[in-house]
Amino acid sequence: MEGSQRQGPRHFRSLSFALLTSRFGSAGVGLILLAMLVSAPGHPARAATTAPHVMIVLMENNSYEAIVGNSQLPYINSLVNQYGSVSTTDLSHPSLPNYLGLTSGSIWNDPPDTTPQDQTYAGPQFTDELASAGISWKAYMEDLPVPCDLIDSFSPGNYDVNHDPFMYFDSVRNNPAQCNRVVPFPQLASDLAGGTTPSFVWVTPNLINDMHDGTYTQADGWTKNLFTQVIGSSWWTPGARIILTWDEGTQSEQVLTVVVGSAHGTQAIGGNEYGTLRGLEEAYSVGLLQHSADSNVGDIFPLLTGAPPPSPSPSPSPVASPSPSPNPTPAPAGAATRGIYRFDSTDFAVMRAAGFNAATDGGVQSLGDAEAAAGITGMVWVGAYDNSTCVQTMSDAEIAQTVTANVSAGHVGLRYQIGDEPTANGCTAAPVYTHFTQVVHSADPTAKTWVADDQFQVGNPVLAGVPMNGTVDILAFDVYPCQSGPCDYSAIDSAVQQIHAANVTNWEFIIQDFSSGSWRWPTPAEVQAQFSHWQDAGAIGYSVFAWDYQAQLVTAQSGNVAALQTINALAVNPTLPSPSPTTPLLVVTNSASITSGPSPLTITFAASASGGAGPYSYRWTFGDGQSASSQNPSHTYTINAQYTVNLVVTDANQALGNATAIVITVTPALSASASVLNAAGDGSLAAVFTGSPAGGAGPYTFAWSFGDAQSSTAQSPSHTYGAVGAYTADLTVTDSRGVSATSNALAITVSAMPAATAAANVTALDAPEAVGFTSAVTGGTAPFGYQWIFGDGSASIAQDPSHAYATAGTYTVGLTVTDAVGTSFVANSLTISVHPSLGVVASATPTSGLARVKVTFVAAAIGGLGPFTYSWSFGDGATGTGPNVAHTYEAGTYQPTLTVHDAAGGSWQGSVGTITVVKHSPKRTA
């Protein structure tokens, strides 16, 4: 049993409606549910004046049986042992429909894992109801890049939009006020620190931390960090809850739902994931959406209400008191204790008729008289110790008062169950239980302390020896051998051998007769077989778990009650054998050649076994999914992480022994990176290199190759390249193990010294004509920068500029070129002569006359650069050259023009007026 007398056998959990229906039929389940609802306060919905604080964290792809009892999940299993939990049936496969169902009460069209770009749904869903009711909420998504990310990607990082159900509902996507409540996960830490965390909180871990792609260890650590932060914040008020659940199972359709803050053993019907939504809706007093209103989906509402579990009391210091009662001789057949675990049932007469003479009971013996009248002795639950947190939860005075109250009621010599199922791999509980026994004896010397020891339970790592031996008056061992496959009776036989080897003489055993999680109902034959494997081993009695538990009744199992009657009529120890060991205790030790180092890390393990009965067989598990069966194996780890190595040794008698676990820490593999200052230069190059090792095992050695047949062993050397060329440099780092890693290659370029040439398309011209300049570069390191100085106060940075001089004069033009490595070089200078603008004065005499008139043309150039050329066009098709010309015109009107060119390439063209010539008049005759 766990946590309280009301809880029952280890791993008993509330069952889904479907499972109850399979056992009792729908009518029977209806009666069970009715009975539970009548006894449950505040059901179905409460009228809350202040919205509750509830967080839900959704993990991935693991069934109930993969989580509960998993040694790689110590923190999550401590939550199961401390708080209320149920087994919940998933809705579909793959992930997306389960997320839709958990938020809206429907899996809609049961989609595959598509993005919202493929399809969205109108809603409404749960947070729409909260918003309408004025209740604050946020969804914190790990690795979500920005709030209200409508890109709907499967990245960056390890964000998966399939695990973000809110982005599939138009009621969120199309409403910025609601969509911006879907935020990146780091915002949660800020909200918790600032006291701004909303009433309802949804958390989706990334694909590493939700068990989808990461390890159990990663998920367990992430969960512990988050829950510790939440519980330590101001958001964690009385009545606050954290729901930890999974979207879907892989080994089966059942997933764990544990509610942090609820009392351990709280009754609830896990049902399916619609029942999880229903509990949330009732907790916040909003309407029931779609299938969450169905009567057969279960309801976790009881886990979201009621008082939280009591705070532990400080652990007292052990005091010297009498030892536990002396161990008796194994009892004869008729005197053995034949106990039955009962949860609610008070049908003591039926239990007695089945052959039981003891039963569990709670607190003060309020039912003691009824039990006594039926010939049943009660065992009192004393929840004095939490075996998940290693904390004493009742003071010595409270323990003593419980016993004294029973004595005052006339019930002396009772059994007292102290705490629930210590394991050899958990708390160091033995001294505390010894102290509890002393406290009980001080109040009733005839009382017996009793505890169920989980050490040999199927699935638990096995340790040699029995650490709890002698701490209580009676140790009871549970194995629970019947899981999904055939019952593992060898686990019982192994337990018996180790009980004998440890010389435990005052002990009982527990027979499994229940179904929960990975455990199934045993058949009548399997009930009897369990008894047979325990029989004649020296036990003083036994208990059967259970008569009734969370709506499950042994009486509903055909033939099981008859099987119990049969074993209750048999002697526990027909021949009363001596339980003394016949062989020495099996002792196992192990060692590792190294326990930490960088990847790849090769370790040699060694095992040593003594005692027991040889030969021995060895089973190593290396924590990375690999195993070995040799005595001294070697194993190489290639991924940096922390691993737990376990060794189990089996002797010839099938006795088991295991050594202390070895923790291996693998650090990152060796890597090397290289960088260079000054990777390019002209003529010669002084390069400065930097080498950076990472991972591996220092100290390191360095080997640089510069690409020019030169090298260095310094970590960060300098090197001068003296010849033009292209080089490749790299670094090889070797660590203390001889493992080497080579860096990225570095490209080095040494160019010839640069030179530049400047040219102009003209060096003499008349103002304001333009000059076209060109440049040519050889050598150097591209790209180049240009600086032209034109001599008239103007400049240009173009490679081939054009420039117009407005004023006559002589100008010196300069060019400076700078290459990519900063080398500047000056080109040849240019001299540009600029002359005044060319003008012409021209005349014609005469400008009119009779046919065959001779006209004299005179022109003179002004400005420009001589010599000048004069080209005349007389307007009648005739031409002439020179500054002074004459031309004879026939009758007509003419427009003579003049074109003048100078030596600087300037030109002038203009009209020289109009020439009018008329015909001669005819002579008169008498």
SULZI-V433845 format. One record per pair of residues at least 4 apart in sequence whose ideal C-beta (glycine too) atoms are under 6 Angstrom apart, sorted by the first residue. I is the first residue (numbers start at 1). GAP is how many residues later the second one is. If there is no record, write none. Layout:
i:I gap:GAP
i:I gap:GAP
//
This chain:
i:1 gap:6
i:1 gap:7
i:1 gap:8
i:1 gap:419
i:2 gap:5
i:2 gap:8
i:2 gap:79
i:2 gap:418
i:3 gap:4
i:3 gap:261
i:3 gap:262
i:3 gap:417
i:4 gap:261
i:4 gap:379
i:5 gap:357
i:5 gap:376
i:6 gap:259
i:7 gap:257
i:7 gap:258
i:8 gap:4
i:8 gap:335
i:8 gap:538
i:8 gap:541
i:9 gap:536
i:10 gap:411
i:11 gap:57
i:11 gap:505
i:11 gap:506
i:12 gap:504
i:12 gap:537
i:13 gap:72
i:13 gap:73
i:13 gap:74
i:13 gap:503
i:13 gap:504
i:14 gap:72
i:14 gap:254
i:14 gap:256
i:14 gap:536
i:15 gap:4
i:15 gap:5
i:16 gap:71
i:16 gap:73
i:16 gap:254
i:16 gap:255
i:17 gap:252
i:17 gap:254
i:17 gap:279
i:17 gap:281
i:18 gap:71
i:20 gap:4
i:20 gap:9
i:20 gap:531
i:21 gap:5
i:21 gap:8
i:24 gap:4
i:24 gap:5
i:24 gap:532
i:32 gap:519
i:36 gap:4
i:36 gap:231
i:37 gap:6
i:40 gap:262
i:42 gap:4
i:42 gap:263
i:44 gap:238
i:45 gap:237
i:45 gap:240
i:48 gap:237
i:51 gap:84
i:51 gap:148
i:52 gap:231
i:53 gap:146
i:53 gap:182
i:53 gap:184
i:53 gap:187
i:54 gap:146
i:54 gap:187
i:55 gap:146
i:55 gap:187
i:56 gap:146
i:56 gap:187
i:57 gap:146
i:57 gap:187
i:58 gap:146
i:58 gap:189
i:59 gap:151
i:59 gap:152
i:59 gap:187
i:60 gap:150
i:60 gap:151
i:60 gap:152
i:60 gap:187
i:61 gap:151
i:61 gap:189
i:62 gap:4
i:62 gap:5
i:62 gap:149
i:62 gap:184
i:63 gap:186
i:63 gap:187
i:63 gap:188
i:63 gap:189
i:63 gap:191
i:64 gap:4
i:64 gap:23
i:64 gap:190
i:64 gap:191
i:64 gap:192
i:64 gap:453
i:65 gap:186
i:65 gap:452
i:65 gap:453
i:66 gap:185
i:67 gap:189
i:68 gap:12
i:68 gap:449
i:69 gap:390
i:72 gap:144
i:72 gap:145
i:73 gap:4
i:73 gap:143
i:73 gap:147
i:75 gap:145
i:75 gap:149
i:76 gap:144
i:76 gap:147
i:78 gap:310
i:79 gap:4
i:79 gap:179
i:79 gap:181
i:80 gap:5
i:80 gap:178
i:81 gap:307
i:82 gap:182
i:82 gap:306
i:83 gap:175
i:83 gap:176
i:83 gap:177
i:83 gap:179
i:83 gap:181
i:84 gap:175
i:84 gap:178
i:84 gap:180
i:84 gap:182
i:84 gap:219
i:85 gap:173
i:86 gap:171
i:86 gap:182
i:86 gap:184
i:87 gap:167
i:87 gap:183
i:88 gap:167
i:88 gap:169
i:88 gap:182
i:89 gap:164
i:89 gap:183
i:90 gap:8
i:90 gap:158
i:90 gap:159
i:90 gap:163
i:90 gap:165
i:91 gap:6
i:91 gap:7
i:91 gap:10
i:91 gap:16
i:91 gap:182
i:92 gap:5
i:92 gap:15
i:92 gap:18
i:93 gap:155
i:94 gap:19
i:95 gap:18
i:95 gap:67
i:95 gap:152
i:96 gap:15
i:96 gap:17
i:96 gap:66
i:97 gap:10
i:97 gap:13
i:98 gap:149
i:98 gap:150
i:99 gap:66
i:100 gap:4
i:100 gap:7
i:100 gap:8
i:100 gap:65
i:101 gap:6
i:101 gap:172
i:102 gap:171
i:102 gap:175
i:103 gap:22
i:103 gap:23
i:103 gap:62
i:104 gap:21
i:104 gap:185
i:105 gap:169
i:105 gap:172
i:105 gap:184
i:105 gap:185
i:105 gap:186
i:105 gap:187
i:106 gap:184
i:106 gap:185
i:108 gap:13
i:113 gap:49
i:114 gap:4
i:115 gap:37
i:115 gap:46
i:116 gap:4
i:116 gap:36
i:116 gap:51
i:116 gap:52
i:117 gap:35
i:120 gap:48
i:120 gap:50
i:121 gap:47
i:121 gap:48
i:122 gap:48
i:123 gap:5
i:123 gap:46
i:123 gap:48
i:124 gap:4
i:124 gap:47
i:125 gap:44
i:127 gap:10
i:128 gap:43
i:129 gap:157
i:130 gap:5
i:130 gap:7
i:130 gap:70
i:131 gap:47
i:133 gap:153
i:135 gap:64
i:136 gap:62
i:136 gap:63
i:137 gap:61
i:137 gap:63
i:138 gap:43
i:138 gap:60
i:139 gap:27
i:139 gap:43
i:139 gap:63
i:140 gap:45
i:140 gap:48
i:140 gap:63
i:141 gap:23
i:141 gap:63
i:142 gap:43
i:142 gap:63
i:142 gap:64
i:143 gap:14
i:143 gap:15
i:143 gap:16
i:143 gap:63
i:144 gap:5
i:144 gap:15
i:144 gap:40
i:145 gap:4
i:145 gap:11
i:147 gap:33
i:147 gap:36
i:148 gap:31
i:148 gap:32
i:148 gap:34
i:152 gap:9
i:154 gap:6
i:158 gap:48
i:158 gap:49
i:158 gap:50
i:160 gap:47
i:161 gap:6
i:163 gap:41
i:166 gap:6
i:166 gap:16
i:170 gap:4
i:172 gap:6
i:172 gap:7
i:173 gap:6
i:176 gap:4
i:183 gap:4
i:190 gap:4
i:191 gap:5
i:191 gap:6
i:192 gap:5
i:192 gap:41
i:192 gap:43
i:195 gap:39
i:197 gap:38
i:205 gap:4
i:205 gap:5
i:207 gap:5
i:207 gap:6
i:208 gap:5
i:208 gap:6
i:208 gap:10
i:209 gap:5
i:209 gap:10
i:209 gap:13
i:211 gap:8
i:214 gap:4
i:227 gap:4
i:230 gap:6
i:231 gap:5
i:236 gap:4
i:240 gap:21
i:241 gap:18
i:241 gap:20
i:241 gap:63
i:242 gap:18
i:243 gap:16
i:244 gap:14
i:245 gap:12
i:246 gap:9
i:249 gap:4
i:249 gap:5
i:249 gap:6
i:259 gap:44
i:261 gap:47
i:262 gap:4
i:262 gap:41
i:263 gap:46
i:266 gap:36
i:266 gap:37
i:268 gap:32
i:268 gap:34
i:268 gap:35
i:269 gap:29
i:269 gap:30
i:270 gap:28
i:271 gap:4
i:271 gap:26
i:271 gap:27
i:272 gap:25
i:274 gap:17
i:274 gap:18
i:274 gap:23
i:275 gap:22
i:275 gap:23
i:275 gap:24
i:276 gap:24
i:277 gap:15
i:278 gap:14
i:278 gap:21
i:279 gap:20
i:279 gap:21
i:279 gap:22
i:279 gap:25
i:281 gap:5
i:281 gap:7
i:282 gap:19
i:283 gap:21
i:288 gap:4
i:288 gap:5
i:312 gap:79
i:312 gap:81
i:313 gap:82
i:315 gap:77
i:316 gap:80
i:318 gap:113
i:318 gap:117
i:321 gap:117
i:324 gap:113
i:324 gap:149
i:325 gap:148
i:327 gap:178
i:327 gap:179
i:330 gap:208
i:330 gap:210
i:330 gap:243
i:330 gap:246
i:331 gap:4
i:331 gap:5
i:331 gap:209
i:333 gap:238
i:336 gap:205
i:336 gap:236
i:337 gap:21
i:337 gap:204
i:338 gap:18
i:338 gap:19
i:338 gap:230
i:339 gap:19
i:339 gap:204
i:340 gap:11
i:340 gap:16
i:340 gap:19
i:340 gap:204
i:340 gap:207
i:341 gap:19
i:341 gap:204
i:341 gap:205
i:342 gap:17
i:342 gap:18
i:342 gap:205
i:343 gap:205
i:343 gap:206
i:345 gap:202
i:345 gap:203
i:348 gap:23
i:348 gap:26
i:348 gap:28
i:349 gap:25
i:351 gap:5
i:352 gap:22
i:352 gap:23
i:352 gap:24
i:354 gap:207
i:354 gap:210
i:354 gap:211
i:355 gap:210
i:355 gap:213
i:358 gap:19
i:359 gap:17
i:360 gap:19
i:361 gap:6
i:361 gap:17
i:362 gap:19
i:364 gap:41
i:365 gap:13
i:365 gap:41
i:365 gap:44
i:365 gap:46
i:367 gap:4
i:368 gap:10
i:368 gap:43
i:371 gap:5
i:371 gap:7
i:379 gap:36
i:379 gap:38
i:380 gap:34
i:380 gap:36
i:381 gap:36
i:382 gap:17
i:382 gap:20
i:382 gap:34
i:382 gap:36
i:384 gap:10
i:384 gap:15
i:384 gap:34
i:384 gap:35
i:384 gap:52
i:385 gap:7
i:385 gap:34
i:385 gap:47
i:386 gap:5
i:386 gap:7
i:387 gap:35
i:387 gap:39
i:387 gap:40
i:390 gap:37
i:394 gap:4
i:394 gap:5
i:396 gap:43
i:399 gap:40
i:400 gap:39
i:400 gap:43
i:403 gap:37
i:403 gap:40
i:403 gap:41
i:404 gap:39
i:406 gap:5
i:406 gap:8
i:407 gap:5
i:407 gap:37
i:412 gap:32
i:412 gap:34
i:413 gap:33
i:414 gap:33
i:415 gap:33
i:415 gap:35
i:416 gap:24
i:416 gap:31
i:416 gap:33
i:417 gap:33
i:418 gap:18
i:418 gap:31
i:418 gap:33
i:421 gap:31
i:421 gap:33
i:422 gap:7
i:423 gap:31
i:424 gap:31
i:424 gap:39
i:424 gap:43
i:425 gap:36
i:429 gap:4
i:430 gap:37
i:430 gap:38
i:430 gap:41
i:433 gap:38
i:433 gap:39
i:434 gap:37
i:437 gap:12
i:437 gap:35
i:440 gap:7
i:440 gap:9
i:441 gap:4
i:448 gap:25
i:448 gap:26
i:449 gap:23
i:449 gap:24
i:450 gap:24
i:451 gap:21
i:452 gap:24
i:452 gap:26
i:453 gap:15
i:453 gap:22
i:453 gap:24
i:456 gap:21
i:456 gap:23
i:456 gap:39
i:457 gap:21
i:457 gap:22
i:457 gap:23
i:458 gap:22
i:458 gap:23
i:458 gap:30
i:458 gap:33
i:462 gap:194
i:462 gap:196
i:463 gap:195
i:464 gap:122
i:464 gap:193
i:465 gap:37
i:466 gap:36
i:466 gap:38
i:468 gap:7
i:469 gap:33
i:469 gap:35
i:474 gap:32
i:474 gap:34
i:475 gap:32
i:476 gap:32
i:476 gap:34
i:477 gap:18
i:477 gap:32
i:478 gap:32
i:479 gap:12
i:479 gap:13
i:479 gap:16
i:480 gap:32
i:480 gap:39
i:481 gap:6
i:481 gap:7
i:481 gap:8
i:481 gap:10
i:482 gap:5
i:482 gap:30
i:482 gap:38
i:482 gap:40
i:482 gap:44
i:483 gap:35
i:483 gap:36
i:487 gap:39
i:489 gap:44
i:492 gap:41
i:494 gap:160
i:494 gap:162
i:496 gap:41
i:497 gap:158
i:499 gap:5
i:500 gap:79
i:500 gap:81
i:501 gap:80
i:501 gap:84
i:505 gap:74
i:507 gap:32
i:508 gap:31
i:508 gap:33
i:508 gap:34
i:509 gap:25
i:509 gap:30
i:509 gap:33
i:510 gap:33
i:510 gap:35
i:511 gap:19
i:511 gap:33
i:513 gap:14
i:513 gap:31
i:513 gap:41
i:514 gap:31
i:514 gap:32
i:515 gap:5
i:515 gap:6
i:521 gap:36
i:522 gap:4
i:522 gap:5
i:524 gap:35
i:524 gap:36
i:524 gap:39
i:527 gap:36
i:528 gap:35
i:531 gap:4
i:531 gap:36
i:536 gap:37
i:536 gap:38
i:536 gap:39
i:538 gap:41
i:539 gap:33
i:547 gap:7
i:548 gap:5
i:554 gap:6
i:554 gap:7
i:555 gap:6
i:583 gap:30
i:584 gap:27
i:585 gap:26
i:586 gap:25
i:586 gap:26
i:586 gap:65
i:586 gap:69
i:586 gap:71
i:587 gap:23
i:587 gap:24
i:588 gap:21
i:588 gap:61
i:588 gap:69
i:588 gap:70
i:588 gap:71
i:589 gap:19
i:589 gap:70
i:590 gap:17
i:590 gap:57
i:590 gap:69
i:591 gap:15
i:592 gap:11
i:592 gap:13
i:592 gap:70
i:593 gap:10
i:593 gap:11
i:594 gap:9
i:595 gap:69
i:596 gap:69
i:597 gap:4
i:597 gap:100
i:598 gap:69
i:598 gap:71
i:598 gap:97
i:598 gap:98
i:598 gap:99
i:599 gap:39
i:599 gap:41
i:599 gap:67
i:599 gap:70
i:600 gap:36
i:600 gap:38
i:601 gap:36
i:601 gap:65
i:602 gap:34
i:603 gap:32
i:604 gap:30
i:605 gap:28
i:606 gap:26
i:607 gap:11
i:607 gap:24
i:607 gap:40
i:609 gap:7
i:609 gap:40
i:612 gap:39
i:612 gap:43
i:613 gap:38
i:613 gap:39
i:613 gap:40
i:616 gap:33
i:616 gap:35
i:617 gap:33
i:618 gap:11
i:618 gap:13
i:618 gap:31
i:619 gap:29
i:620 gap:7
i:620 gap:8
i:620 gap:13
i:620 gap:27
i:621 gap:6
i:621 gap:25
i:622 gap:4
i:622 gap:13
i:622 gap:23
i:623 gap:20
i:623 gap:21
i:623 gap:22
i:624 gap:19
i:628 gap:5
i:637 gap:29
i:640 gap:26
i:640 gap:27
i:640 gap:28
i:641 gap:25
i:642 gap:23
i:643 gap:21
i:644 gap:17
i:644 gap:19
i:645 gap:17
i:645 gap:19
i:646 gap:15
i:647 gap:12
i:648 gap:8
i:648 gap:10
i:649 gap:8
i:650 gap:6
i:651 gap:4
i:668 gap:27
i:669 gap:26
i:670 gap:25
i:670 gap:26
i:670 gap:65
i:670 gap:69
i:670 gap:71
i:671 gap:23
i:671 gap:24
i:671 gap:70
i:672 gap:21
i:672 gap:59
i:672 gap:61
i:672 gap:69
i:672 gap:71
i:673 gap:19
i:673 gap:70
i:674 gap:17
i:674 gap:57
i:674 gap:69
i:674 gap:70
i:674 gap:72
i:675 gap:15
i:676 gap:11
i:676 gap:13
i:676 gap:70
i:677 gap:11
i:678 gap:9
i:679 gap:69
i:680 gap:69
i:680 gap:101
i:680 gap:141
i:681 gap:4
i:681 gap:69
i:681 gap:140
i:682 gap:69
i:682 gap:71
i:682 gap:98
i:682 gap:139
i:682 gap:141
i:683 gap:70
i:684 gap:38
i:685 gap:36
i:685 gap:65
i:686 gap:34
i:687 gap:32
i:688 gap:30
i:689 gap:28
i:690 gap:26
i:691 gap:11
i:691 gap:24
i:691 gap:25
i:691 gap:40
i:693 gap:7
i:693 gap:40
i:696 gap:39
i:697 gap:38
i:697 gap:39
i:697 gap:40
i:699 gap:37
i:700 gap:33
i:700 gap:35
i:701 gap:33
i:702 gap:11
i:702 gap:13
i:702 gap:31
i:703 gap:29
i:704 gap:7
i:704 gap:8
i:704 gap:13
i:704 gap:27
i:705 gap:6
i:705 gap:25
i:706 gap:4
i:706 gap:13
i:706 gap:23
i:707 gap:20
i:707 gap:21
i:707 gap:22
i:708 gap:19
i:712 gap:5
i:721 gap:29
i:724 gap:26
i:724 gap:28
i:725 gap:25
i:726 gap:23
i:727 gap:21
i:728 gap:17
i:729 gap:17
i:729 gap:19
i:730 gap:12
i:730 gap:13
i:730 gap:15
i:731 gap:12
i:732 gap:8
i:732 gap:10
i:733 gap:8
i:734 gap:6
i:735 gap:4
i:751 gap:29
i:751 gap:30
i:752 gap:27
i:753 gap:26
i:754 gap:25
i:754 gap:26
i:754 gap:65
i:754 gap:69
i:754 gap:71
i:755 gap:23
i:755 gap:24
i:756 gap:21
i:756 gap:61
i:756 gap:69
i:756 gap:71
i:757 gap:19
i:757 gap:70
i:758 gap:17
i:758 gap:57
i:758 gap:69
i:758 gap:70
i:758 gap:72
i:759 gap:15
i:760 gap:11
i:760 gap:13
i:760 gap:70
i:761 gap:11
i:762 gap:9
i:763 gap:69
i:764 gap:69
i:764 gap:140
i:765 gap:4
i:765 gap:139
i:766 gap:69
i:766 gap:71
i:766 gap:72
i:766 gap:98
i:766 gap:138
i:766 gap:140
i:767 gap:38
i:767 gap:39
i:767 gap:41
i:767 gap:67
i:767 gap:70
i:768 gap:36
i:768 gap:38
i:770 gap:32
i:770 gap:34
i:771 gap:32
i:771 gap:61
i:772 gap:30
i:773 gap:28
i:774 gap:26
i:775 gap:24
i:775 gap:40
i:777 gap:7
i:777 gap:40
i:780 gap:39
i:781 gap:38
i:781 gap:39
i:781 gap:40
i:783 gap:37
i:784 gap:33
i:784 gap:35
i:785 gap:33
i:786 gap:11
i:786 gap:13
i:786 gap:31
i:787 gap:29
i:788 gap:7
i:788 gap:8
i:788 gap:13
i:788 gap:27
i:789 gap:6
i:789 gap:25
i:790 gap:4
i:790 gap:13
i:790 gap:23
i:791 gap:20
i:791 gap:21
i:791 gap:22
i:792 gap:19
i:796 gap:5
i:805 gap:29
i:808 gap:26
i:808 gap:27
i:808 gap:28
i:809 gap:25
i:810 gap:23
i:811 gap:21
i:812 gap:17
i:812 gap:19
i:813 gap:17
i:813 gap:19
i:814 gap:15
i:815 gap:12
i:816 gap:8
i:816 gap:10
i:817 gap:8
i:818 gap:6
i:819 gap:4
i:835 gap:29
i:835 gap:30
i:835 gap:69
i:836 gap:27
i:837 gap:26
i:838 gap:25
i:838 gap:26
i:838 gap:64
i:838 gap:68
i:838 gap:70
i:839 gap:23
i:839 gap:24
i:840 gap:19
i:840 gap:21
i:840 gap:60
i:840 gap:68
i:841 gap:19
i:842 gap:17
i:842 gap:56
i:842 gap:70
i:843 gap:15
i:844 gap:11
i:844 gap:13
i:844 gap:68
i:844 gap:69
i:845 gap:11
i:847 gap:66
i:847 gap:68
i:848 gap:68
i:849 gap:4
i:849 gap:68
i:850 gap:68
i:850 gap:70
i:851 gap:39
i:851 gap:40
i:851 gap:66
i:851 gap:68
i:851 gap:69
i:852 gap:36
i:853 gap:36
i:853 gap:64
i:854 gap:32
i:854 gap:34
i:855 gap:32
i:855 gap:60
i:856 gap:30
i:857 gap:28
i:858 gap:26
i:859 gap:11
i:859 gap:24
i:859 gap:39
i:861 gap:7
i:861 gap:39
i:864 gap:38
i:864 gap:42
i:865 gap:37
i:865 gap:38
i:865 gap:39
i:867 gap:36
i:868 gap:32
i:868 gap:34
i:869 gap:32
i:870 gap:11
i:870 gap:12
i:870 gap:13
i:870 gap:30
i:871 gap:10
i:871 gap:28
i:872 gap:7
i:872 gap:8
i:872 gap:13
i:872 gap:26
i:873 gap:6
i:873 gap:24
i:874 gap:4
i:874 gap:13
i:874 gap:22
i:875 gap:19
i:875 gap:20
i:875 gap:21
i:876 gap:18
i:880 gap:5
i:889 gap:26
i:889 gap:28
i:891 gap:26
i:891 gap:27
i:891 gap:28
i:892 gap:25
i:893 gap:23
i:894 gap:21
i:896 gap:16
i:897 gap:14
i:898 gap:14
i:899 gap:10
i:900 gap:8
i:901 gap:6
i:902 gap:4
//
